[in-house]
């Protein structure tokens, strides 16, 4: 078993890169172990294919320096917050025993994002109940509940509860996003169907959001997160 400090549980390959790649990079640079378990293969996407996106996710993982990345194989688009899929997520949480989980936004333009948010939030709680039994490699898993579940902010604006300065990691974040050449602006795919996120302007919007959040804490770029749990600090000076 590989114990992680942070486990990202996004619904689609590339959601983590868009939503929290800078935060991933920052914590890896600080010596933390970070991994991603994508819920689906994104097989319903207009451009590319599940196989192409799998390779792109591997390329992005190398750029980010992740400890591990896997895919839970939940069906794209048609999953619900049901026991079947909760158990898949619980198995991943117990497998990696993260202190922090980061997942999709509570609500967003893409309906999968909000449903994934609810699925992961419920699973993170249920994972701490010892009477909910799961196994991995034929062995019963121990109950495990993370200390914190955070949600990154995606297309829709949501007021963040916490902002993370990612200025030093901005260029690498963009590099990890561009690893998904089938999804985002890429001249080599100009003859393929064009989508909202494949336009050159989309990356500009991602940058504008990061600059907006950065301005709020007097830095160049930041990523925002929300939490259903009230966040606390030991020392007021940690808030600076």
PyMOL commands that set and color helices and strands:
alter all, ss='L'
color gray80, all
select helices_A, chain A and resi 15-29+50-64+83-96+111-126+167-178+187-189+196-198+200-216+236-239
alter helices_A, ss='H'
color red, helices_A
select strands_A, chain A and resi 6-9+34-38+68-71+100-103+135-136+139-140+148-152+162-165+222-226
alter strands_A, ss='S'
color yellow, strands_A
deselect
rebuild
show_as cartoon
